[in-house]
C-alpha cells in the first residue's frame, strides 16, 4: 500500500468514526418512525387558573415555521407524551385552543414569532361612550375585554440521534404566566344619587389590542377599549356622593412587556357616558394617568383613578338624599369579566 493510499484510508476511517451522529441522521431521514417519546407537563399555579384543556404548538427552531403538521391538545390531567423525530423545535403552550377563546382571536399562527392573540374589533352598539371619540383617537378600532390567556414557551428543544438511540428520558414542564393585564378603573362622583342604577359606559383610549405569544410583547397598534362602568358605592358619611368602578382584562399598553418597572406612567383619555335617573345622559372626557403594579397570580395590574371628582348634573324631582348603600349593576355592553378568577 502506498503512502497516499494509506493516508486516504485513514482519513475515511477517521471521518466515519467522527460522524457517527451524522450517519444516524441519514438513517432517520430515511426512516421517520425513529422518534423520541417526550413527556410534557403543565403547571398552571403561577397563572392562577385551572383550564379544562390546553394546546401545544410545535415549530422548527431554525426558521420558525410550523412543525409536525398539527398541534396536540392536552386533557385536564395536563400531561401528554409526544413522539418527536430528530430536529430542533420551538414550542408554545397556552390554555384552551385557538377556537374556544372568548373575545380572543389568533393570527400569524404559521410561525413561532408571529403567533399573535388579539381582541377582535367590534362596534359597541350598546356602549354610549363610544360616540365620544376624541379627535386623535377617532380612527382607532374598538375592542372588547379578552379572557384569561396564560402562555409558556420553549425557544429551543433539540432531539438528536443519540437521544433516540439511547431512549433518553426527556420531560418538559411548562409553567404558563398570564399575558393579559387586569385594569382597574375607579371614578369619584359628586351627586352620584342622580345617576341611574345601570346603563353607564366608558372608553379608555390608546390600549394595546394584541400580544405575541413567543415574546410576551404587546402589539404596537393602539385601540379604544370599551367597557361598562357597573358598580356604584356611596360613601357612608355622604349618601349623595360615591364611586363607580370596573375591573376587566386587557392586553396592556402598545409595545410593552409585562414589566411594571418598564411601564412607569402613561397618559390616556377616559370617556364616560353616565345615564341619569331621568333618562338623560351626562358625558365626560377626562385625562387620566395609568400606573402599574405586579401580582403573582393576575400578572400586571393597571390602575386608573381620575384625580378630581366628577360632578353629575342635578336631576329635578330627585331627592338628593336618595342614595347610600352598595348598588352593583352588571348591565351593559359586551362580555362582563370582572376580577378574573380560576377557570373551572
VEXMI-799070 format. One record per residue (C-alpha): x, y, z; residue number from 0; residue in three letters. Coordinates in nm, 2 decimals, always signed. Layout:
// VEXMI-799070
GUMAR  x  y  z  n  res
GUMAR  X  Y  Z  NUM  ALA
...
//
This chain:
// VEXMI-799070
GUMAR  x  y  z  n  res
GUMAR  +0.00  +0.00  +0.00  0  UNK
GUMAR  +0.14  +0.34  -0.10  1  UNK
GUMAR  +0.16  +0.62  +0.15  2  UNK
GUMAR  -0.10  +0.81  -0.04  3  UNK
GUMAR  -0.35  +0.52  -0.03  4  UNK
GUMAR  -0.28  +0.47  +0.34  5  UNK
GUMAR  -0.35  +0.83  +0.42  6  UNK
GUMAR  -0.67  +0.82  +0.21  7  UNK
GUMAR  -0.79  +0.51  +0.40  8  UNK
GUMAR  -0.70  +0.66  +0.74  9  UNK
GUMAR  -0.89  +0.98  +0.66  10  UNK
GUMAR  -1.20  +0.78  +0.56  11  UNK
GUMAR  -1.19  +0.58  +0.88  12  UNK
GUMAR  -1.15  +0.89  +1.09  13  UNK
GUMAR  -1.44  +1.06  +0.91  14  UNK
GUMAR  -1.67  +0.76  +0.97  15  UNK
GUMAR  -1.56  +0.75  +1.34  16  UNK
GUMAR  -1.62  +1.12  +1.40  17  UNK
GUMAR  -1.96  +1.13  +1.21  18  UNK
GUMAR  -2.15  +0.87  +1.40  19  UNK
GUMAR  -2.44  +1.11  +1.47  20  UNK
GUMAR  -2.43  +1.21  +1.10  21  UNK
GUMAR  -2.49  +0.85  +0.99  22  UNK
GUMAR  -2.78  +0.83  +1.24  23  UNK
GUMAR  -2.92  +1.15  +1.09  24  UNK
GUMAR  -2.91  +1.00  +0.75  25  UNK
GUMAR  -3.08  +0.68  +0.87  26  UNK
GUMAR  -3.36  +0.89  +1.04  27  UNK
GUMAR  -3.41  +1.09  +0.73  28  UNK
GUMAR  -3.49  +0.76  +0.55  29  UNK
GUMAR  -3.69  +0.62  +0.84  30  UNK
GUMAR  -3.90  +0.87  +1.03  31  UNK
GUMAR  -4.05  +0.60  +1.26  32  UNK
GUMAR  -3.75  +0.66  +1.48  33  UNK
GUMAR  -3.87  +0.91  +1.74  34  UNK
GUMAR  -3.81  +1.01  +2.10  35  UNK
GUMAR  -4.10  +0.99  +2.35  36  UNK
GUMAR  -4.11  +1.34  +2.52  37  UNK
GUMAR  -4.33  +1.38  +2.82  38  UNK
GUMAR  -4.49  +1.72  +2.86  39  UNK
GUMAR  -4.64  +1.85  +3.18  40  UNK
GUMAR  -4.81  +2.19  +3.26  41  UNK
GUMAR  -4.82  +2.36  +3.59  42  UNK
GUMAR  -5.09  +2.64  +3.60  43  UNK
GUMAR  -5.03  +2.75  +3.96  44  UNK
GUMAR  -4.85  +3.07  +3.86  45  UNK
GUMAR  -5.13  +3.17  +3.62  46  UNK
GUMAR  -5.39  +3.11  +3.89  47  UNK
GUMAR  -5.62  +2.91  +3.65  48  UNK
GUMAR  -5.72  +2.55  +3.60  49  UNK
GUMAR  -5.82  +2.51  +3.24  50  UNK
GUMAR  -6.01  +2.22  +3.10  51  UNK
GUMAR  -5.76  +2.17  +2.82  52  UNK
GUMAR  -5.45  +2.33  +2.66  53  UNK
GUMAR  -5.27  +2.34  +2.33  54  UNK
GUMAR  -4.91  +2.27  +2.23  55  UNK
GUMAR  -4.79  +2.42  +1.90  56  UNK
GUMAR  -4.45  +2.30  +1.76  57  UNK
GUMAR  -4.23  +2.50  +1.52  58  UNK
GUMAR  -3.90  +2.45  +1.35  59  UNK
GUMAR  -3.64  +2.64  +1.56  60  UNK
GUMAR  -3.43  +2.72  +1.25  61  UNK
GUMAR  -3.69  +2.93  +1.07  62  UNK
GUMAR  -3.99  +2.94  +1.30  63  UNK
GUMAR  -4.22  +2.75  +1.05  64  UNK
GUMAR  -4.48  +2.50  +1.16  65  UNK
GUMAR  -4.36  +2.15  +1.25  66  UNK
GUMAR  -4.52  +1.81  +1.29  67  UNK
GUMAR  -4.82  +1.93  +1.09  68  UNK
GUMAR  -5.05  +1.98  +1.39  69  UNK
GUMAR  -5.09  +2.08  +1.75  70  UNK
GUMAR  -5.16  +1.82  +2.02  71  UNK
GUMAR  -5.43  +1.91  +2.28  72  UNK
GUMAR  -5.39  +1.82  +2.64  73  UNK
GUMAR  -5.67  +1.69  +2.86  74  UNK
GUMAR  -5.74  +1.80  +3.21  75  UNK
GUMAR  -5.46  +1.59  +3.36  76  UNK
GUMAR  -5.23  +1.82  +3.17  77  UNK
GUMAR  -4.98  +1.55  +3.08  78  UNK
GUMAR  -4.90  +1.43  +2.73  79  UNK
GUMAR  -4.64  +1.22  +2.56  80  UNK
GUMAR  -4.53  +1.35  +2.21  81  UNK
GUMAR  -4.32  +1.14  +1.98  82  UNK
GUMAR  -4.06  +1.37  +1.82  83  UNK
GUMAR  -3.82  +1.29  +1.53  84  UNK
GUMAR  -3.47  +1.43  +1.52  85  UNK
GUMAR  -3.47  +1.80  +1.49  86  UNK
GUMAR  -3.47  +2.14  +1.67  87  UNK
GUMAR  -3.81  +2.27  +1.79  88  UNK
GUMAR  -3.97  +2.57  +1.94  89  UNK
GUMAR  -4.29  +2.51  +2.14  90  UNK
GUMAR  -4.58  +2.73  +2.25  91  UNK
GUMAR  -4.82  +2.62  +2.53  92  UNK
GUMAR  -5.14  +2.81  +2.62  93  UNK
GUMAR  -5.48  +2.74  +2.79  94  UNK
GUMAR  -5.76  +2.63  +2.57  95  UNK
GUMAR  -5.74  +2.62  +2.19  96  UNK
GUMAR  -5.75  +2.88  +1.91  97  UNK
GUMAR  -6.12  +2.80  +1.86  98  UNK
GUMAR  -6.26  +2.82  +2.21  99  UNK
GUMAR  -6.14  +3.16  +2.34  100  UNK
GUMAR  -6.39  +3.42  +2.45  101  UNK
GUMAR  -6.32  +3.76  +2.29  102  UNK
GUMAR  -5.98  +3.65  +2.16  103  UNK
GUMAR  -5.88  +3.56  +1.80  104  UNK
GUMAR  -5.54  +3.44  +1.67  105  UNK
GUMAR  -5.33  +3.53  +1.36  106  UNK
GUMAR  -4.99  +3.46  +1.23  107  UNK
GUMAR  -5.01  +3.10  +1.37  108  UNK
GUMAR  -4.79  +2.96  +1.09  109  UNK
GUMAR  -4.47  +3.10  +1.25  110  UNK
GUMAR  -4.34  +3.10  +1.60  111  UNK
GUMAR  -4.25  +3.47  +1.63  112  UNK
GUMAR  -4.57  +3.59  +1.46  113  UNK
GUMAR  -4.82  +3.38  +1.67  114  UNK
GUMAR  -5.04  +3.66  +1.80  115  UNK
GUMAR  -5.35  +3.68  +2.01  116  UNK
GUMAR  -5.58  +3.98  +1.96  117  UNK
GUMAR  -5.90  +4.12  +2.09  118  UNK
GUMAR  -6.12  +4.14  +1.78  119  UNK
GUMAR  -6.27  +4.47  +1.68  120  UNK
GUMAR  -6.64  +4.52  +1.74  121  UNK
GUMAR  -6.87  +4.82  +1.71  122  UNK
GUMAR  -7.00  +4.86  +2.06  123  UNK
GUMAR  -7.36  +4.94  +1.98  124  UNK
GUMAR  -7.46  +4.93  +2.35  125  UNK
GUMAR  -7.18  +5.15  +2.47  126  UNK
GUMAR  -7.29  +5.51  +2.46  127  UNK
GUMAR  -6.95  +5.64  +2.54  128  UNK
GUMAR  -6.82  +5.51  +2.20  129  UNK
GUMAR  -6.98  +5.81  +2.03  130  UNK
GUMAR  -6.75  +6.04  +2.23  131  UNK
GUMAR  -6.44  +5.96  +2.02  132  UNK
GUMAR  -6.16  +6.22  +2.06  133  UNK
GUMAR  -6.01  +6.37  +1.75  134  UNK
GUMAR  -5.67  +6.20  +1.80  135  UNK
GUMAR  -5.83  +5.86  +1.86  136  UNK
GUMAR  -6.12  +5.89  +1.61  137  UNK
GUMAR  -5.98  +5.63  +1.37  138  UNK
GUMAR  -5.88  +5.37  +1.63  139  UNK
GUMAR  -6.09  +5.05  +1.64  140  UNK
GUMAR  -6.29  +4.95  +1.95  141  UNK
GUMAR  -6.21  +4.62  +2.12  142  UNK
GUMAR  -6.37  +4.40  +2.38  143  UNK
GUMAR  -6.21  +4.27  +2.70  144  UNK
GUMAR  -6.02  +3.94  +2.64  145  UNK
GUMAR  -6.05  +3.64  +2.86  146  UNK
GUMAR  -5.76  +3.50  +3.06  147  UNK
GUMAR  -5.47  +3.39  +2.84  148  UNK
GUMAR  -5.17  +3.22  +3.00  149  UNK
GUMAR  -4.86  +3.12  +2.79  150  UNK
GUMAR  -4.53  +2.95  +2.83  151  UNK
GUMAR  -4.27  +2.88  +2.55  152  UNK
GUMAR  -3.95  +2.70  +2.48  153  UNK
GUMAR  -3.73  +2.86  +2.22  154  UNK
GUMAR  -3.52  +2.55  +2.16  155  UNK
GUMAR  -3.56  +2.18  +2.21  156  UNK
GUMAR  -3.31  +1.96  +2.03  157  UNK
GUMAR  -3.38  +1.60  +1.96  158  UNK
GUMAR  -3.06  +1.42  +1.85  159  UNK
GUMAR  -2.99  +1.08  +1.70  160  UNK
GUMAR  -2.80  +0.98  +2.02  161  UNK
GUMAR  -3.10  +1.07  +2.24  162  UNK
GUMAR  -3.32  +0.85  +2.02  163  UNK
GUMAR  -3.08  +0.55  +2.01  164  UNK
GUMAR  -3.03  +0.57  +2.39  165  UNK
GUMAR  -3.40  +0.63  +2.45  166  UNK
GUMAR  -3.30  +0.92  +2.67  167  UNK
GUMAR  -3.58  +1.01  +2.92  168  UNK
GUMAR  -3.70  +1.37  +2.84  169  UNK
GUMAR  -3.95  +1.55  +3.05  170  UNK
GUMAR  -4.05  +1.92  +2.99  171  UNK
GUMAR  -4.26  +2.11  +3.25  172  UNK
GUMAR  -4.42  +2.43  +3.14  173  UNK
GUMAR  -4.53  +2.70  +3.39  174  UNK
GUMAR  -4.75  +2.94  +3.19  175  UNK
GUMAR  -4.79  +3.31  +3.30  176  UNK
GUMAR  -5.07  +3.54  +3.22  177  UNK
GUMAR  -5.03  +3.75  +2.91  178  UNK
GUMAR  -5.32  +3.97  +2.99  179  UNK
GUMAR  -5.33  +4.26  +3.23  180  UNK
GUMAR  -5.61  +4.35  +3.48  181  UNK
GUMAR  -5.72  +4.71  +3.45  182  UNK
GUMAR  -5.90  +4.87  +3.75  183  UNK
GUMAR  -6.10  +5.19  +3.69  184  UNK
GUMAR  -6.24  +5.39  +3.98  185  UNK
GUMAR  -6.42  +5.73  +3.93  186  UNK
GUMAR  -6.53  +5.95  +4.21  187  UNK
GUMAR  -6.86  +6.13  +4.17  188  UNK
GUMAR  -7.04  +6.42  +4.34  189  UNK
GUMAR  -7.42  +6.38  +4.31  190  UNK
GUMAR  -7.39  +6.01  +4.24  191  UNK
GUMAR  -7.75  +5.97  +4.36  192  UNK
GUMAR  -7.86  +6.14  +4.04  193  UNK
GUMAR  -7.73  +5.85  +3.83  194  UNK
GUMAR  -7.94  +5.55  +3.73  195  UNK
GUMAR  -7.86  +5.21  +3.87  196  UNK
GUMAR  -7.72  +5.09  +3.54  197  UNK
GUMAR  -7.66  +5.18  +3.18  198  UNK
GUMAR  -7.32  +5.36  +3.23  199  UNK
GUMAR  -7.04  +5.30  +2.98  200  UNK
GUMAR  -6.68  +5.41  +2.92  201  UNK
GUMAR  -6.39  +5.40  +2.68  202  UNK
GUMAR  -6.02  +5.42  +2.77  203  UNK
GUMAR  -5.81  +5.52  +2.47  204  UNK
GUMAR  -5.47  +5.40  +2.35  205  UNK
GUMAR  -5.47  +5.05  +2.48  206  UNK
GUMAR  -5.30  +4.75  +2.31  207  UNK
GUMAR  -5.52  +4.52  +2.11  208  UNK
GUMAR  -5.29  +4.22  +2.08  209  UNK
GUMAR  -4.99  +4.02  +2.23  210  UNK
GUMAR  -4.73  +3.80  +2.07  211  UNK
GUMAR  -4.71  +3.46  +2.25  212  UNK
GUMAR  -4.34  +3.39  +2.18  213  UNK
GUMAR  -4.21  +3.72  +2.31  214  UNK
GUMAR  -4.48  +3.83  +2.56  215  UNK
GUMAR  -4.48  +4.17  +2.40  216  UNK
GUMAR  -4.80  +4.35  +2.32  217  UNK
GUMAR  -4.87  +4.47  +1.97  218  UNK
GUMAR  -4.78  +4.83  +1.86  219  UNK
GUMAR  -5.13  +4.91  +1.73  220  UNK
GUMAR  -5.34  +5.11  +1.98  221  UNK
GUMAR  -5.72  +5.07  +2.02  222  UNK
GUMAR  -6.01  +5.22  +2.21  223  UNK
GUMAR  -6.11  +4.98  +2.49  224  UNK
GUMAR  -6.48  +5.00  +2.57  225  UNK
GUMAR  -6.63  +4.87  +2.89  226  UNK
GUMAR  -6.93  +4.91  +3.12  227  UNK
GUMAR  -6.90  +5.10  +3.45  228  UNK
GUMAR  -7.12  +4.88  +3.66  229  UNK
GUMAR  -7.06  +4.92  +4.03  230  UNK
GUMAR  -7.19  +5.21  +4.24  231  UNK
GUMAR  -7.07  +5.26  +4.60  232  UNK
GUMAR  -7.20  +5.55  +4.81  233  UNK
GUMAR  -6.99  +5.70  +5.08  234  UNK
GUMAR  -7.10  +5.62  +5.44  235  UNK
GUMAR  -7.06  +5.98  +5.55  236  UNK
GUMAR  -7.21  +6.13  +5.24  237  UNK
GUMAR  -7.50  +5.94  +5.09  238  UNK
GUMAR  -7.52  +6.17  +4.78  239  UNK
GUMAR  -7.16  +6.11  +4.67  240  UNK
GUMAR  -6.96  +5.79  +4.59  241  UNK
GUMAR  -6.76  +5.59  +4.34  242  UNK
GUMAR  -6.83  +5.39  +4.03  243  UNK
GUMAR  -6.57  +5.12  +3.94  244  UNK
GUMAR  -6.49  +4.84  +3.70  245  UNK
GUMAR  -6.22  +4.58  +3.66  246  UNK
GUMAR  -6.16  +4.39  +3.33  247  UNK
GUMAR  -5.88  +4.24  +3.13  248  UNK
GUMAR  -5.68  +4.39  +2.85  249  UNK
GUMAR  -5.36  +4.34  +2.66  250  UNK
GUMAR  -5.18  +4.63  +2.84  251  UNK
GUMAR  -5.02  +4.92  +2.65  252  UNK
GUMAR  -4.89  +4.91  +2.29  253  UNK
GUMAR  -4.53  +4.78  +2.25  254  UNK
GUMAR  -4.48  +4.68  +2.62  255  UNK
GUMAR  -4.38  +4.37  +2.80  256  UNK
GUMAR  -4.52  +4.29  +3.14  257  UNK
GUMAR  -4.26  +4.46  +3.35  258  UNK
GUMAR  -4.40  +4.73  +3.58  259  UNK
GUMAR  -4.06  +4.89  +3.61  260  UNK
GUMAR  -4.06  +4.94  +3.23  261  UNK
GUMAR  -4.41  +5.09  +3.22  262  UNK
GUMAR  -4.39  +5.38  +3.45  263  UNK
GUMAR  -4.68  +5.62  +3.40  264  UNK
GUMAR  -4.87  +5.69  +3.08  265  UNK
GUMAR  -5.14  +5.94  +3.00  266  UNK
GUMAR  -5.47  +5.85  +2.84  267  UNK
GUMAR  -5.82  +5.98  +2.78  268  UNK
GUMAR  -6.12  +5.83  +2.97  269  UNK
GUMAR  -6.45  +5.88  +2.81  270  UNK
GUMAR  -6.77  +5.84  +3.02  271  UNK
GUMAR  -7.14  +5.83  +2.94  272  UNK
GUMAR  -7.34  +5.83  +3.26  273  UNK
GUMAR  -7.71  +5.75  +3.25  274  UNK
GUMAR  -7.91  +5.98  +3.48  275  UNK
GUMAR  -8.23  +5.89  +3.67  276  UNK
GUMAR  -8.45  +6.10  +3.43  277  UNK
GUMAR  -8.32  +5.91  +3.13  278  UNK
GUMAR  -8.08  +6.18  +3.01  279  UNK
GUMAR  -7.71  +6.13  +2.97  280  UNK
GUMAR  -7.41  +6.32  +3.11  281  UNK
GUMAR  -7.09  +6.29  +2.90  282  UNK
GUMAR  -6.73  +6.35  +3.02  283  UNK
GUMAR  -6.38  +6.34  +2.88  284  UNK
GUMAR  -6.11  +6.30  +3.14  285  UNK
GUMAR  -5.73  +6.30  +3.12  286  UNK
GUMAR  -5.61  +6.01  +3.33  287  UNK
GUMAR  -5.28  +5.85  +3.42  288  UNK
GUMAR  -5.22  +5.48  +3.41  289  UNK
GUMAR  -5.00  +5.33  +3.68  290  UNK
GUMAR  -4.90  +4.97  +3.73  291  UNK
GUMAR  -4.84  +4.71  +3.99  292  UNK
GUMAR  -4.75  +4.34  +3.97  293  UNK
GUMAR  -4.93  +4.04  +4.12  294  UNK
GUMAR  -4.81  +3.68  +4.11  295  UNK
GUMAR  -5.15  +3.54  +4.01  296  UNK
GUMAR  -5.30  +3.81  +3.79  297  UNK
GUMAR  -4.99  +3.95  +3.63  298  UNK
GUMAR  -4.97  +4.32  +3.55  299  UNK
GUMAR  -5.24  +4.54  +3.72  300  UNK
GUMAR  -5.32  +4.88  +3.56  301  UNK
GUMAR  -5.48  +5.14  +3.78  302  UNK
GUMAR  -5.69  +5.43  +3.65  303  UNK
GUMAR  -5.83  +5.68  +3.91  304  UNK
GUMAR  -5.91  +6.04  +3.79  305  UNK
GUMAR  -5.78  +6.29  +4.05  306  UNK
GUMAR  -6.08  +6.53  +4.07  307  UNK
GUMAR  -6.44  +6.41  +4.14  308  UNK
GUMAR  -6.69  +6.42  +3.85  309  UNK
GUMAR  -6.99  +6.63  +3.93  310  UNK
GUMAR  -7.32  +6.50  +3.79  311  UNK
GUMAR  -7.59  +6.74  +3.70  312  UNK
GUMAR  -7.88  +6.78  +3.94  313  UNK
GUMAR  -8.19  +6.59  +3.83  314  UNK
GUMAR  -8.51  +6.79  +3.92  315  UNK
GUMAR  -8.76  +6.60  +4.13  316  UNK
GUMAR  -8.50  +6.36  +4.27  317  UNK
GUMAR  -8.45  +6.36  +4.65  318  UNK
GUMAR  -8.08  +6.45  +4.70  319  UNK
GUMAR  -8.06  +6.21  +4.99  320  UNK
GUMAR  -8.19  +5.91  +4.80  321  UNK
GUMAR  -7.86  +5.73  +4.79  322  UNK
GUMAR  -7.65  +5.52  +5.02  323  UNK
GUMAR  -7.55  +5.16  +5.03  324  UNK
GUMAR  -7.39  +4.94  +4.77  325  UNK
GUMAR  -7.56  +4.93  +4.43  326  UNK
GUMAR  -7.39  +4.68  +4.19  327  UNK
GUMAR  -7.51  +4.66  +3.84  328  UNK
GUMAR  -7.40  +4.43  +3.56  329  UNK
GUMAR  -7.60  +4.57  +3.27  330  UNK
GUMAR  -7.42  +4.70  +2.96  331  UNK
GUMAR  -7.24  +4.62  +2.65  332  UNK
GUMAR  -7.02  +4.31  +2.58  333  UNK
GUMAR  -6.89  +4.04  +2.80  334  UNK
GUMAR  -6.86  +4.13  +3.16  335  UNK
GUMAR  -6.54  +3.97  +3.30  336  UNK
GUMAR  -6.47  +4.15  +3.62  337  UNK
GUMAR  -6.19  +4.04  +3.85  338  UNK
GUMAR  -6.05  +3.72  +3.69  339  UNK
GUMAR  -6.10  +3.40  +3.88  340  UNK
GUMAR  -5.97  +3.05  +3.82  341  UNK
GUMAR  -6.13  +2.87  +3.53  342  UNK
GUMAR  -6.32  +2.55  +3.64  343  UNK
//
